[in-house]
Structures are given as C-alpha cells and as structure tokens.
Amino acid sequence: MSPRIVIVGGGPGGYEAALVAAKAGASVTLIERHGLGGNAVLTDVVPSKTVIATAELLTIAERAPELGVRRADGGPLADDLTVDMGAVNARVRALVSRQSEDIAARLERDGVRVVAGAARLASPSRVVVDDAGETLAFDADAILLAVGARPRIVPGCEPDGERVLTWTQLYDLEELPEHLVVVGSGVTGAEFAGAYRLLGSAVTLVASRDRVLSREDPDASEHLTEVFRRRGMTLVGGRAARVERVGDGVEVTLEDGTVVAGSHCLMAVGSVPNTSDLGLEEAGVEVDERGLIRVDRVSRTTARGVYAAGDCTGVLPLASVAATQGRIAMAHVLGDAVTPLDLSLVASNVFTAPEIASVGASEAELEERGLFYRVSRLDLAGNPRAKMLGIDEGFVKIFGHTVTGQVFGAVVVGPRASEHIYPLSLAVAHHLTVDDVAAAFTVYPSLSGTVSEAARRLHFMDR
Ligand SMILES: Cc1cc2nc3c(=O)[nH]c(=O)nc-3n(C[C@H](O)[C@H](O)[C@H](O)COP(=O)(O)OP(=O)(O)OC[C@H]3O[C@@H](n4cnc5c(N)ncnc54)[C@H](O)[C@@H]3O)c2cc1C
C-alpha cells in the first residue's frame, strides 16, 4: 500500500511537498482553510511583487530623459505619469487568483486530494477537520504541518482595515494613499515604503533600528537609505507605541512621544506563527516560547511521523526555504536521498529599487567565524551595459577565501539583482572558486560582466 501523507497548509511549504510526494507514488491529502498557494500567493509574495513591478516601471521612466525619451511637448516623462491604484490592485487580485487556480489545477492533475477546512492534530498519526458540525478524520503514516504565519499585531496599533493596515489589507485600496506611514524597516517595510514612494505617495518610514534593513550588508543598506532619502522619503527613528485614526488620517505616536501624521499607516512589524489550536501539545509536537515549531534539518518535529516546514518553524521566512523544507520532509518520509537543509546556501532578495540580493555568508558572519577572506567590490556604474541603460548605481561584492579563493558569499545591489545573484549562488552551492566564476564566459555587454570582473579581481588580490 502506498504511504498515506497528510499535509496541513497549502502554501509553498505544503503544496511543493504534496507534488513531490504524489510524484513519488504516495497517497497525498492536503488540507487548506483559506486558499491554495497560501499566504505566499494570496497576501505576501505574489501581490507585493506585482505592485512592485509597477513601481519598478516608474524607475525606468525616471531614466527615460537620459535615454532621449520625452513627452511629445518636450517635458520629462516621469512628470506626466500617474498611477491608477484601483487598476494596479485589480491586476494584483486577478493575478493572485490565477496563480492560486494554477496551483489547484496542478495538484489535481498530479492526484493530490485537496480538502477545504481548518485542520488540527488528533494524534501524531491522525488529522481532523471540523466540517459543518461533522468531524472528518484522516489517518496518516506521516503528517507535514506547513501552516505559515500571520502579521504580528502590536497592542495599541491594531489595524482597522481602512487607514491602519497590515500588508494583507493593502490590496483593497482604490486610491493611492496621500501619505503612507510605514512602521517597520525590515524587508517588508522597506519594500512597501520604497514601492509606494515610487508610485507617488509621500512616505514616512519609522525604523526601530539604527538603519533601514539592519540585517543586510551594511554597504547595501546604507546605499538604499541614501536612495530613499533622495527620492524624498522621510526616515524617522523609533518604535510605534500607538496608532490612532484622527479625522481622515492617522497619527502614529512613537515611544519617545514623537507624533508622525499621515493619511494611512502600514504596520510591518513581523509575523507570528499559526500554531495555536492545532493540537500540537497533545500530539507531542514541541514549540518554542514564540509558538514556532521545533524542527531539525530534515524537518522532523519532536513527534515521530510529524514534520513541519515553512514560516511556522521560524527557520528562515522565505517561500524558497519553506518549499525546500517541505521537499526534504517528503524525501525523508519516502526513503529518498535526503540532503539536510543548509541555510548557508540560501539566496534571498529585497525587492526595492535597486534590489539587494545576497547569497551565502555575510561579511559579519565571516568575521564572527574567524575565516580568512578577501572582499572584491565593483560598482555597476563602470559597466558598459549599465551605462547604455542609464544605470549609475549599485554594486557587486564577492567574499572569497584568502588562500583557496572559494566563494563564501556575495551581495549584488542593482536593478534585477535577484537575477544576477544566480551564478554566485551556484558558486556557493558547489564550492566554486573566484577563478571558476571568472573563467565562465559572460555576454558582452551585460550587467553580469561585473559579477565576473569582481571575481577576477580577487585572483589578483594578495592571497
Ligand atoms: C509582504 C511579504 C512579502 C514576501 N515576499 C517574499 C519574497 O519575495 N520571496 C520569498 O521567498 N518570500 C517572501 N515572503 C515570505 C513568504 O511569504 C513566506 O516565507 C511563505 O509564505 C511561507 O510559506 P508557508 O508554506 O510556510 O506558509 P504560507 O504561505 O503562509 O501558507 C500557510 C497556509 O496554511 C494555511 N493554514 C494555516 N493553518 C491551517 C489549518 N489549521 N488548517 C488548514 N490550513 C491552515 C493558511 O491558510 C495558509 O494558506 C514574503 C512575506 C511577506 C509578509
């Protein structure tokens, strides 16, 4: 008999695992209470990156005059552009539905049984779903929990869905906010602050740390802070203590008493896992003090036969990591070759303009680990393709071992940095050296020429 696998949660942690397990011949049931694709598709990755696509287009318009593109009356193109937020958000909603439907169709085609409803564990081998007064039970040889997370709500700063919003509530806006106050300067806060400023809102970003994106490479976050300021964003240091509706607007009171006024407020202060009411304790699945499910590198929880993946584990809140954890869990269950999760290989991106992409070890980690390394940093401004495209900002930074030249990590800042990091991600994953990277041909002229040149320069630095 084929193994019975029950998956709770239809986000990337859940649906990718379902597809892998079904392909391997398991009998797979996936239970989802909201919509297929999970928050990744419905409220987080897909909608935010779709809005950001419109914002990115406006950065191209910023460069248009330099490239000789003007309005028919001779004025600069960017001055004449305005964003129809209703249309942008209608596009977001349509794209989200399509993506969710595509996932549903794929699951169906691959033979995954999808059940709508909220599930909980009855035991480490049984999942139940309450359905209109009836309880459906699903027995399993293995269970994967991929229940994700939701926006953290700070007491005193509760969203009202109209003017005080979480990121899940932005897509109902018909009008561009006149003045958006963004609380939180991590990835989510920075991405939305940057995008809404480009779309045309006045933006004030409230940062509780000393810099925007404090966990990213210091040169990258410093550069982005400068770009935000240049585009007219106001940056304020502090933590929000209270957010109130005042007339047609909002007032955000910081812990030091400073009041920041705006038309809307976006709270982007992190997430909390959806792990309460799941029957975890009774089934022997341990969580930490924040409610995150404890897992090892092959996604096992503390209960035999129960695995967990994605944001509910707090390992690294990225869709790619959630999907990898889910796939690893299935490989482990089904006796396939298992490669434990290695976070030192993860590539990630901040979708601001410019984007900030990173892979492997950061400079701070290399210093902490006491490794011998050299840094090669090269600005994109010197790249011939960048000059042709009117790109005058951004850089490539590579960290290589002092003696062997092994690529430890890299940071790329620039338009579509998320695409340019891939060769460096391959290098980190396969322990390539800077010479290996430099030896591969790049197209001339291309932005990736700077990746290769930055690697080549490490060859000639003192080893
Ligand atoms: C604004 C924003 C932008 C982001 N952008 C990116 C990005 O560009 N790239 C990237 O890699 N990551 C990004 N992330 C992170 C990414 O969204 C998450 O890491 C990813 O969604 C995690 O996937 P998951 O499967 O763990 O959970 P989710 O995608 O949250 O899915 C969990 C699913 O479980 C369901 N569920 C919960 N409880 C139950 C239950 N009891 N019964 C049945 N179903 C249940 C939920 O309804 C949900 O559909 C972003 C996050 C945010 C907030």
The ligand as a MOL file (V3000), in Angstrom:
LIG
                    3D

  0  0  0     0  0            999 V3000
M  V30 BEGIN CTAB
M  V30 COUNTS 53 58 0 0 0
M  V30 BEGIN ATOM
M  V30 1 C 4.8410 41.0530 2.3230 0
M  V30 2 C 5.6760 39.8260 2.2040 0
M  V30 3 C 6.4240 39.6070 1.0640 0
M  V30 4 C 7.1820 38.4510 0.9380 0
M  V30 5 N 7.9420 38.3050 -0.1770 0
M  V30 6 C 8.7210 37.1960 -0.3070 0
M  V30 7 C 9.5170 37.0170 -1.4620 0
M  V30 8 O 9.5670 37.8690 -2.3410 0
M  V30 9 N 10.2330 35.8780 -1.5740 0
M  V30 10 C 10.2030 34.8990 -0.6100 0
M  V30 11 O 10.8690 33.8610 -0.7610 0
M  V30 12 N 9.4490 35.0480 0.4980 0
M  V30 13 C 8.7180 36.1670 0.6790 0
M  V30 14 N 7.9390 36.3240 1.7970 0
M  V30 15 C 7.8830 35.2240 2.7750 0
M  V30 16 C 6.8990 34.1470 2.3070 0
M  V30 17 O 5.6320 34.7210 2.0970 0
M  V30 18 C 6.7700 33.0310 3.3360 0
M  V30 19 O 8.0530 32.6070 3.7180 0
M  V30 20 C 5.9970 31.8590 2.7610 0
M  V30 21 O 4.6610 32.2280 2.5170 0
M  V30 22 C 5.9880 30.6780 3.7480 0
M  V30 23 O 5.2820 29.6200 3.2010 0
M  V30 24 P 4.4750 28.6080 4.1400 0
M  V30 25 O 4.0660 27.4750 3.2710 0
M  V30 26 O 5.2590 28.3260 5.3480 0
M  V30 27 O 3.2260 29.4150 4.6540 0
M  V30 28 P 2.0540 30.2190 3.9570 0
M  V30 29 O 2.3900 30.6570 2.5990 0
M  V30 30 O 1.7100 31.2340 4.9590 0
M  V30 31 O 0.8790 29.1510 3.8500 0
M  V30 32 C 0.3210 28.5720 5.0080 0
M  V30 33 C -1.0700 28.1130 4.6860 0
M  V30 34 O -1.5460 27.2920 5.7560 0
M  V30 35 C -2.9470 27.5180 5.9090 0
M  V30 36 N -3.3350 27.0940 7.2640 0
M  V30 37 C -2.9450 27.6210 8.4460 0
M  V30 38 N -3.4920 26.9420 9.4650 0
M  V30 39 C -4.2570 25.9620 8.9200 0
M  V30 40 C -5.0730 24.9510 9.4610 0
M  V30 41 N -5.1960 24.7790 10.7720 0
M  V30 42 N -5.7290 24.1300 8.6110 0
M  V30 43 C -5.6150 24.2810 7.2610 0
M  V30 44 N -4.8540 25.2360 6.6990 0
M  V30 45 C -4.1690 26.0690 7.5090 0
M  V30 46 C -3.0870 29.0090 5.6810 0
M  V30 47 O -4.4130 29.3310 5.3040 0
M  V30 48 C -2.0880 29.2450 4.5550 0
M  V30 49 O -2.7190 29.1580 3.3040 0
M  V30 50 C 7.1840 37.4810 1.9710 0
M  V30 51 C 6.4390 37.7010 3.1250 0
M  V30 52 C 5.7030 38.8620 3.2480 0
M  V30 53 C 4.9350 39.0970 4.5060 0
M  V30 END ATOM
M  V30 BEGIN BOND
M  V30 1 1 1 2
M  V30 2 1 2 3
M  V30 3 2 2 52
M  V30 4 2 3 4
M  V30 5 1 4 5
M  V30 6 1 4 50
M  V30 7 2 5 6
M  V30 8 1 6 7
M  V30 9 1 6 13
M  V30 10 2 7 8
M  V30 11 1 7 9
M  V30 12 1 9 10
M  V30 13 2 10 11
M  V30 14 1 10 12
M  V30 15 2 12 13
M  V30 16 1 13 14
M  V30 17 1 14 15
M  V30 18 1 14 50
M  V30 19 1 15 16
M  V30 20 1 16 17
M  V30 21 1 16 18
M  V30 22 1 18 19
M  V30 23 1 18 20
M  V30 24 1 20 21
M  V30 25 1 20 22
M  V30 26 1 22 23
M  V30 27 1 23 24
M  V30 28 2 24 25
M  V30 29 1 24 26
M  V30 30 1 24 27
M  V30 31 1 27 28
M  V30 32 2 28 29
M  V30 33 1 28 30
M  V30 34 1 28 31
M  V30 35 1 31 32
M  V30 36 1 32 33
M  V30 37 1 33 34
M  V30 38 1 33 48
M  V30 39 1 34 35
M  V30 40 1 35 36
M  V30 41 1 35 46
M  V30 42 1 36 37
M  V30 43 1 36 45
M  V30 44 2 37 38
M  V30 45 1 38 39
M  V30 46 1 39 40
M  V30 47 2 39 45
M  V30 48 1 40 41
M  V30 49 2 40 42
M  V30 50 1 42 43
M  V30 51 2 43 44
M  V30 52 1 44 45
M  V30 53 1 46 47
M  V30 54 1 46 48
M  V30 55 1 48 49
M  V30 56 2 50 51
M  V30 57 1 51 52
M  V30 58 1 52 53
M  V30 END BOND
M  V30 END CTAB
M  END
